[in-house]
Structure formats: C-alpha cells, structure tokens
Amino acid sequence: MNGKGGFVVKFASPFDESAVIIEDDGRVAYAYMLGGDGQICSDVWLYNRCPTPVEPEWHDPANLPFANPAPFANEGSPGSACDFFVEWNDAEGVLVAKILLRDDYFARLEAGAKPGWSSLAAKDGPLAQVLR
C-alpha cells in the first residue's frame, strides 16, 4: 500500500505462468493481465478515485495512468485489495480473467484484448470497453 490509500494485488493463473495485477494508486485503478513472459497482454481501467475529468488526459503521457473522462466513465465505488477476486477460464485456448468486486462481476481481461471490459465504462473507449 502507498500513502494515498492505494494497493497492488496479484492473482496467479491456475493454467500457466500468467497473472492478473490489480493496481490502485490512490487516484485510479487498473487491472493488467501478464502473460507467461511477464509482459502485459491485456489491461483495463477499473475506476477513478480522483474527480472524473471532463476532458481526456491521454494527450499527455505525464498523466499516466490516465483517469477515464466523464463521457467514458460511470461513477462507482472503489475497492480495496480484499474486495477483489479473479475467476480464470482457459476456454478454446484463450485465457480469460473474470474480475469480481465484492462478488459482483466487475471486469474482464482476455489475453490479447486491449483494452478489456469494465462494468464502470459508460461507452467503449481507449481505456475500457463496456462490460455487457
């Protein structure tokens, strides 16, 4: 945990050396799927802790990780490390991580999908697709 109340939690895949990292830096939260080589193969914005910006931040790399702007983000309750769980599936050779927040289906990462899907995405954008 950092001084801003953030956290990092890792969930290992039961199928291979892959993992999901959920990182909340106290400003925004993202989930990253790491392949067996340790490289990010999928990512998704989960929520903003900071006030949701009106305009996109992604024009300036100094703003990384980006908060999702108002047209793309719904407000939601941020989690803590103990609120998350990952269910893994390796259907048809594609690794899928279903992220649960307080037992609710919250986000989805799929190997090769950038971005993944988030229940707080208001519309598909560069940081998250709408979880349907």
C-alpha positions in Angstrom: 0.0 0.0 0.0 1.1 3.5 -0.7 0.5 6.7 1.4 -2.5 7.6 -0.8 -4.5 4.5 0.3 -3.8 2.6 -2.8 -2.8 -1.1 -3.2 -1.4 -3.7 -5.6 -2.7 -7.3 -5.5 -1.7 -10.2 -7.7 -3.8 -13.3 -8.7 -1.9 -16.2 -10.3 -3.5 -18.2 -13.1 -4.0 -21.9 -12.4 -3.3 -22.7 -16.1 0.1 -21.3 -16.7 2.5 -18.6 -15.5 0.1 -15.8 -16.3 -1.3 -13.4 -13.6 -3.6 -10.5 -13.1 -2.3 -7.5 -11.2 -4.9 -5.0 -9.8 -3.2 -1.7 -9.1 -5.0 1.2 -7.3 -2.5 4.1 -6.9 -4.9 6.2 -4.9 -6.0 8.2 -8.0 -7.1 5.5 -10.5 -7.3 1.7 -10.6 -6.3 -0.6 -13.5 -6.1 -4.4 -14.0 -3.3 -5.9 -16.0 -3.0 -9.5 -17.4 0.6 -10.6 -17.6 1.4 -13.4 -20.0 3.8 -16.2 -19.0 6.6 -14.0 -20.2 5.7 -11.3 -17.7 4.6 -8.8 -20.4 1.2 -7.1 -20.3 -1.2 -8.9 -22.7 -4.4 -7.2 -21.6 -5.3 -4.2 -19.5 -8.4 -2.3 -18.4 -9.4 0.8 -16.4 -11.4 -0.1 -13.4 -12.4 3.1 -11.7 -11.4 6.7 -10.8 -10.7 7.6 -7.2 -9.9 11.2 -8.3 -12.6 13.5 -9.6 -13.6 12.3 -13.0 -12.1 14.7 -15.6 -14.3 16.4 -18.1 -11.7 16.2 -20.9 -9.5 13.2 -21.7 -6.0 13.1 -20.1 -4.4 10.8 -22.6 -2.9 13.6 -24.7 -0.1 13.9 -22.1 1.9 10.8 -21.0 2.8 12.6 -17.8 -0.8 11.9 -16.7 -0.2 8.1 -16.7 -2.1 6.1 -15.6 -5.0 8.0 -17.1 -8.3 8.7 -15.3 -11.2 7.8 -17.6 -13.0 11.0 -18.6 -16.7 11.7 -18.0 -18.0 10.7 -21.4 -16.4 7.2 -20.9 -16.8 6.6 -17.2 -19.6 5.9 -14.8 -19.1 6.7 -11.1 -18.5 3.7 -8.9 -17.4 2.5 -5.5 -13.7 1.9 -5.4 -12.5 -1.3 -3.8 -9.7 -2.4 -1.5 -7.4 -5.3 -2.1 -9.5 -7.8 -0.1 -12.7 -6.9 -2.2 -11.3 -8.4 -5.4 -11.2 -12.0 -6.6 -10.3 -13.4 -10.1 -12.0 -16.4 -11.7 -9.9 -17.9 -14.5 -11.0 -19.7 -17.7 -8.9 -21.1 -20.5 -11.7 -21.8 -23.0 -10.7 -22.6 -26.5 -7.1 -21.7 -25.8 -7.8 -18.1 -24.9 -7.0 -17.2 -21.3 -9.8 -15.1 -19.6 -9.8 -13.5 -16.2 -13.2 -12.5 -14.8 -12.6 -9.9 -12.1 -15.1 -9.8 -9.2 -15.5 -6.9 -6.8 -17.5 -7.8 -3.7 -18.8 -10.9 -5.5 -20.1 -8.8 -8.5 -18.8 -9.3 -12.0 -16.8 -6.1 -12.4 -14.3 -6.5 -15.2 -12.9 -8.9 -17.8 -9.4 -9.4 -19.2 -8.7 -11.6 -22.2 -5.3 -12.4 -23.5 -4.6 -10.1 -26.4 -7.6 -7.7 -25.7 -6.5 -4.1 -25.1 -8.5 -2.7 -23.6 -10.5 -5.2 -21.6 -14.0 -4.7 -20.3 -15.2 -2.8 -17.2 -18.6 -2.5 -15.6 -18.0 1.2 -15.0 -17.3 2.0 -18.6 -20.1 4.2 -19.9 -19.1 3.6 -23.5 -16.3 1.9 -25.4 -13.1 3.9 -25.3 -9.3 3.6 -25.3 -9.1 2.6 -21.6 -12.1 0.2 -21.3 -14.9 -1.4 -23.2 -18.4 -1.7 -21.8 -18.9 -4.9 -19.9 -22.2 -6.4 -21.2 
